[in-house]
């Protein structure tokens, strides 16, 4: 009995990242590098720079999980060199309460119209930048109640529009004293906030394989940028860093609002 030729199944090469190597990813990696440099020396700015750019390159639901991963990587890197300066009690209160508002923000992210979210994100960055440029500072009390309120606002904003930092940045800048302590506190808070947000995204199915693979491709650029930024940090030049950061943010956000 003669048997015909057996057709063996073809084994396709496995390239899990090949489908992600696009011009959009190149733009995201460049944005991540610039944002990490800024964050490394200013103590904030990673999400503020990356979010308005990445939500144009991808959709908000696709972009914000990636940005959150980058935020965690960047914060962990900065925190490693500043841990001894962190006000642990304040940061733990700020970070722990965000667990109550992050799920609400995540629901807004997946429910709202993508185009509305893009413009809302850019507008939010513009408003924050203008507040910072005017030199306005929070002059109210600093106690457990205010820590809780600021932390909950940051949690909602982080999971909904990818930018949970501005309220906490303004709050930390108002503390005065050594800018290195405020920078360390921000890194500690952002690390907790990003962790809570990513767990929520994973439960909701927003943090998927594509988001993780994109993150893996962008992380090296963020780490390099963070290292350069941290090496450039000089407490005596903190005001110059802020002005440069805010000027860059304003230009990016206005451009996104104009061109959509």
One Martini backbone bead per residue (centre of mass of N, CA, C, O) as a GRO file, in nm:
protein
  260
    1UNK     BB    1   0.093   0.038   0.026
    2UNK     BB    2   0.059   0.368  -0.083
    3UNK     BB    3   0.190   0.671   0.023
    4UNK     BB    4   0.175   0.981   0.042
    5UNK     BB    5   0.290   1.271   0.104
    6UNK     BB    6   0.390   1.431   0.392
    7UNK     BB    7   0.270   1.727   0.538
    8UNK     BB    8   0.444   1.927   0.714
    9UNK     BB    9   0.442   2.153   0.936
   10UNK     BB   10   0.496   2.480   0.950
   11UNK     BB   11   0.754   2.679   1.096
   12UNK     BB   12   0.721   2.970   1.232
   13UNK     BB   13   0.869   3.237   1.318
   14UNK     BB   14   0.930   3.380   1.630
   15UNK     BB   15   0.810   3.735   1.662
   16UNK     BB   16   0.676   3.916   1.914
   17UNK     BB   17   0.782   4.223   1.798
   18UNK     BB   18   0.738   4.277   1.492
   19UNK     BB   19   0.439   4.410   1.494
   20UNK     BB   20   0.561   4.672   1.674
   21UNK     BB   21   0.759   4.786   1.447
   22UNK     BB   22   0.698   5.117   1.440
   23UNK     BB   23   0.668   5.454   1.418
   24UNK     BB   24   0.511   5.478   1.680
   25UNK     BB   25   0.727   5.341   1.856
   26UNK     BB   26   0.953   5.538   1.801
   27UNK     BB   27   0.802   5.781   1.921
   28UNK     BB   28   0.766   5.655   2.204
   29UNK     BB   29   1.069   5.619   2.269
   30UNK     BB   30   1.144   5.917   2.243
   31UNK     BB   31   0.947   6.019   2.459
   32UNK     BB   32   1.063   5.845   2.689
   33UNK     BB   33   1.345   5.965   2.693
   34UNK     BB   34   1.277   6.263   2.742
   35UNK     BB   35   1.100   6.218   2.995
   36UNK     BB   36   1.327   6.082   3.167
   37UNK     BB   37   1.521   6.314   3.177
   38UNK     BB   38   1.330   6.512   3.313
   39UNK     BB   39   1.262   6.332   3.562
   40UNK     BB   40   1.554   6.289   3.667
   41UNK     BB   41   1.595   6.616   3.733
   42UNK     BB   42   1.290   6.711   3.836
   43UNK     BB   43   1.088   6.457   3.949
   44UNK     BB   44   0.911   6.515   3.691
   45UNK     BB   45   0.721   6.435   3.363
   46UNK     BB   46   0.674   6.164   3.231
   47UNK     BB   47   0.362   6.156   3.193
   48UNK     BB   48   0.329   6.446   3.080
   49UNK     BB   49   0.488   6.381   2.816
   50UNK     BB   50   0.380   6.098   2.715
   51UNK     BB   51   0.069   6.106   2.705
   52UNK     BB   52  -0.003   6.315   2.472
   53UNK     BB   53   0.159   6.146   2.262
   54UNK     BB   54   0.053   5.844   2.290
   55UNK     BB   55  -0.258   5.909   2.238
   56UNK     BB   56  -0.190   5.964   1.933
   57UNK     BB   57  -0.040   5.702   1.846
   58UNK     BB   58  -0.256   5.590   2.026
   59UNK     BB   59  -0.475   5.490   2.236
   60UNK     BB   60  -0.560   5.540   2.555
   61UNK     BB   61  -0.592   5.233   2.628
   62UNK     BB   62  -0.303   5.164   2.510
   63UNK     BB   63  -0.115   5.388   2.646
   64UNK     BB   64  -0.149   5.402   2.964
   65UNK     BB   65  -0.024   5.129   3.047
   66UNK     BB   66   0.257   5.195   2.935
   67UNK     BB   67   0.306   5.452   3.101
   68UNK     BB   68   0.285   5.310   3.377
   69UNK     BB   69   0.528   5.130   3.344
   70UNK     BB   70   0.730   5.362   3.305
   71UNK     BB   71   0.676   5.494   3.579
   72UNK     BB   72   0.777   5.258   3.751
   73UNK     BB   73   1.064   5.241   3.643
   74UNK     BB   74   1.148   5.533   3.699
   75UNK     BB   75   1.084   5.542   4.005
   76UNK     BB   76   1.268   5.308   4.092
   77UNK     BB   77   1.528   5.441   3.996
   78UNK     BB   78   1.513   5.701   4.167
   79UNK     BB   79   1.459   5.565   4.447
   80UNK     BB   80   1.733   5.413   4.476
   81UNK     BB   81   1.885   5.713   4.528
   82UNK     BB   82   1.642   5.839   4.756
   83UNK     BB   83   1.523   5.673   5.000
   84UNK     BB   84   1.649   5.826   5.257
   85UNK     BB   85   1.456   6.097   5.193
   86UNK     BB   86   1.193   5.979   5.260
   87UNK     BB   87   0.863   6.042   5.365
   88UNK     BB   88   0.703   5.772   5.464
   89UNK     BB   89   0.436   5.858   5.588
   90UNK     BB   90   0.333   6.041   5.362
   91UNK     BB   91   0.361   5.841   5.121
   92UNK     BB   92   0.177   5.613   5.232
   93UNK     BB   93  -0.079   5.780   5.241
   94UNK     BB   94  -0.090   5.874   4.948
   95UNK     BB   95  -0.073   5.577   4.821
   96UNK     BB   96  -0.297   5.401   4.969
   97UNK     BB   97  -0.568   5.567   4.881
   98UNK     BB   98  -0.572   5.507   4.566
   99UNK     BB   99  -0.734   5.234   4.574
  100UNK     BB  100  -1.024   5.384   4.563
  101UNK     BB  101  -0.981   5.552   4.265
  102UNK     BB  102  -0.857   5.385   4.037
  103UNK     BB  103  -1.110   5.218   3.939
  104UNK     BB  104  -1.269   5.466   3.844
  105UNK     BB  105  -1.067   5.564   3.630
  106UNK     BB  106  -1.067   5.301   3.460
  107UNK     BB  107  -1.362   5.323   3.375
  108UNK     BB  108  -1.332   5.586   3.219
  109UNK     BB  109  -1.123   5.494   3.010
  110UNK     BB  110  -1.314   5.256   2.879
  111UNK     BB  111  -1.582   5.453   2.831
  112UNK     BB  112  -1.466   5.679   2.686
  113UNK     BB  113  -1.397   5.878   2.439
  114UNK     BB  114  -1.103   5.905   2.272
  115UNK     BB  115  -1.109   6.202   2.169
  116UNK     BB  116  -1.186   6.331   2.435
  117UNK     BB  117  -0.942   6.227   2.595
  118UNK     BB  118  -0.716   6.363   2.438
  119UNK     BB  119  -0.808   6.659   2.494
  120UNK     BB  120  -0.821   6.637   2.801
  121UNK     BB  121  -0.523   6.580   2.846
  122UNK     BB  122  -0.405   6.833   2.713
  123UNK     BB  123  -0.564   7.036   2.888
  124UNK     BB  124  -0.452   6.944   3.160
  125UNK     BB  125  -0.155   7.012   3.102
  126UNK     BB  126  -0.196   7.312   3.049
  127UNK     BB  127  -0.311   7.391   3.323
  128UNK     BB  128  -0.074   7.298   3.494
  129UNK     BB  129   0.146   7.465   3.354
  130UNK     BB  130   0.024   7.744   3.413
  131UNK     BB  131   0.030   7.721   3.717
  132UNK     BB  132   0.338   7.689   3.736
  133UNK     BB  133   0.418   7.955   3.580
  134UNK     BB  134   0.282   8.153   3.799
  135UNK     BB  135   0.375   8.033   4.097
  136UNK     BB  136   0.176   7.873   4.231
  137UNK     BB  137   0.088   7.785   4.577
  138UNK     BB  138   0.033   7.588   4.830
  139UNK     BB  139  -0.108   7.718   5.165
  140UNK     BB  140  -0.210   7.500   5.319
  141UNK     BB  141  -0.245   7.233   5.485
  142UNK     BB  142  -0.043   6.957   5.646
  143UNK     BB  143  -0.204   6.645   5.659
  144UNK     BB  144  -0.376   6.362   5.657
  145UNK     BB  145  -0.621   6.477   5.503
  146UNK     BB  146  -0.457   6.596   5.263
  147UNK     BB  147  -0.318   6.339   5.179
  148UNK     BB  148  -0.576   6.185   5.107
  149UNK     BB  149  -0.692   6.376   4.894
  150UNK     BB  150  -0.448   6.380   4.699
  151UNK     BB  151  -0.425   6.072   4.655
  152UNK     BB  152  -0.711   6.031   4.531
  153UNK     BB  153  -0.678   6.218   4.291
  154UNK     BB  154  -0.428   6.080   4.170
  155UNK     BB  155  -0.560   5.804   4.119
  156UNK     BB  156  -0.779   5.890   3.920
  157UNK     BB  157  -0.595   6.034   3.708
  158UNK     BB  158  -0.403   5.798   3.637
  159UNK     BB  159  -0.634   5.590   3.525
  160UNK     BB  160  -0.775   5.795   3.319
  161UNK     BB  161  -0.519   6.007   3.201
  162UNK     BB  162  -0.213   5.932   3.312
  163UNK     BB  163  -0.216   6.193   3.537
  164UNK     BB  164  -0.131   6.193   3.885
  165UNK     BB  165   0.088   6.422   3.967
  166UNK     BB  166   0.013   6.732   3.991
  167UNK     BB  167  -0.109   6.751   4.280
  168UNK     BB  168   0.153   6.638   4.417
  169UNK     BB  169   0.354   6.839   4.312
  170UNK     BB  170   0.227   7.091   4.439
  171UNK     BB  171   0.237   6.978   4.728
  172UNK     BB  172   0.551   6.938   4.741
  173UNK     BB  173   0.645   7.228   4.663
  174UNK     BB  174   0.511   7.354   4.934
  175UNK     BB  175   0.722   7.246   5.155
  176UNK     BB  176   0.996   7.303   5.095
  177UNK     BB  177   1.320   7.309   5.113
  178UNK     BB  178   1.459   7.034   5.009
  179UNK     BB  179   1.430   6.921   4.683
  180UNK     BB  180   1.520   6.622   4.728
  181UNK     BB  181   1.276   6.537   4.901
  182UNK     BB  182   1.050   6.590   4.700
  183UNK     BB  183   1.165   6.401   4.484
  184UNK     BB  184   1.150   6.142   4.658
  185UNK     BB  185   0.846   6.148   4.719
  186UNK     BB  186   0.752   6.127   4.427
  187UNK     BB  187   0.881   5.854   4.365
  188UNK     BB  188   0.728   5.696   4.583
  189UNK     BB  189   0.440   5.756   4.493
  190UNK     BB  190   0.461   5.662   4.193
  191UNK     BB  191   0.523   5.367   4.259
  192UNK     BB  192   0.258   5.304   4.402
  193UNK     BB  193   0.058   5.405   4.187
  194UNK     BB  194   0.151   5.221   3.954
  195UNK     BB  195   0.096   4.952   4.092
  196UNK     BB  196  -0.209   4.986   4.140
  197UNK     BB  197  -0.283   5.043   3.843
  198UNK     BB  198  -0.177   4.775   3.717
  199UNK     BB  199  -0.355   4.584   3.875
  200UNK     BB  200  -0.620   4.701   3.772
  201UNK     BB  201  -0.566   4.658   3.468
  202UNK     BB  202  -0.535   4.350   3.486
  203UNK     BB  203  -0.821   4.290   3.592
  204UNK     BB  204  -0.961   4.453   3.338
  205UNK     BB  205  -0.768   4.390   3.068
  206UNK     BB  206  -0.572   4.634   2.979
  207UNK     BB  207  -0.322   4.462   3.058
  208UNK     BB  208  -0.160   4.332   2.798
  209UNK     BB  209   0.055   4.192   2.576
  210UNK     BB  210   0.103   4.446   2.407
  211UNK     BB  211   0.176   4.637   2.638
  212UNK     BB  212   0.420   4.471   2.740
  213UNK     BB  213   0.585   4.473   2.475
  214UNK     BB  214   0.607   4.775   2.443
  215UNK     BB  215   0.745   4.822   2.710
  216UNK     BB  216   1.000   4.648   2.652
  217UNK     BB  217   1.098   4.844   2.414
  218UNK     BB  218   1.107   5.122   2.594
  219UNK     BB  219   1.269   5.087   2.860
  220UNK     BB  220   1.567   5.144   2.771
  221UNK     BB  221   1.512   5.449   2.715
  222UNK     BB  222   1.421   5.522   3.000
  223UNK     BB  223   1.674   5.437   3.155
  224UNK     BB  224   1.869   5.622   3.008
  225UNK     BB  225   1.724   5.890   3.069
  226UNK     BB  226   1.732   5.867   3.378
  227UNK     BB  227   2.037   5.860   3.408
  228UNK     BB  228   2.094   6.134   3.280
  229UNK     BB  229   1.913   6.303   3.469
  230UNK     BB  230   2.050   6.225   3.740
  231UNK     BB  231   2.336   6.330   3.655
  232UNK     BB  232   2.213   6.637   3.612
  233UNK     BB  233   2.148   6.689   3.895
  234UNK     BB  234   2.087   7.021   4.058
  235UNK     BB  235   1.966   7.195   4.319
  236UNK     BB  236   2.050   7.488   4.209
  237UNK     BB  237   1.867   7.420   3.920
  238UNK     BB  238   1.556   7.365   3.970
  239UNK     BB  239   1.416   7.611   3.829
  240UNK     BB  240   1.521   7.557   3.547
  241UNK     BB  241   1.399   7.278   3.510
  242UNK     BB  242   1.104   7.366   3.535
  243UNK     BB  243   1.092   7.563   3.298
  244UNK     BB  244   1.171   7.365   3.077
  245UNK     BB  245   0.948   7.160   3.126
  246UNK     BB  246   0.701   7.353   3.095
  247UNK     BB  247   0.763   7.454   2.811
  248UNK     BB  248   0.746   7.178   2.674
  249UNK     BB  249   0.458   7.102   2.761
  250UNK     BB  250   0.311   7.339   2.629
  251UNK     BB  251   0.389   7.282   2.336
  252UNK     BB  252   0.277   6.994   2.312
  253UNK     BB  253  -0.023   7.048   2.397
  254UNK     BB  254  -0.099   7.263   2.192
  255UNK     BB  255  -0.040   7.094   1.942
  256UNK     BB  256  -0.253   6.872   2.002
  257UNK     BB  257  -0.503   7.055   2.005
  258UNK     BB  258  -0.468   7.164   1.713
  259UNK     BB  259  -0.417   6.875   1.550
  260UNK     BB  260  -0.537   6.615   1.717
   0.00000   0.00000   0.00000
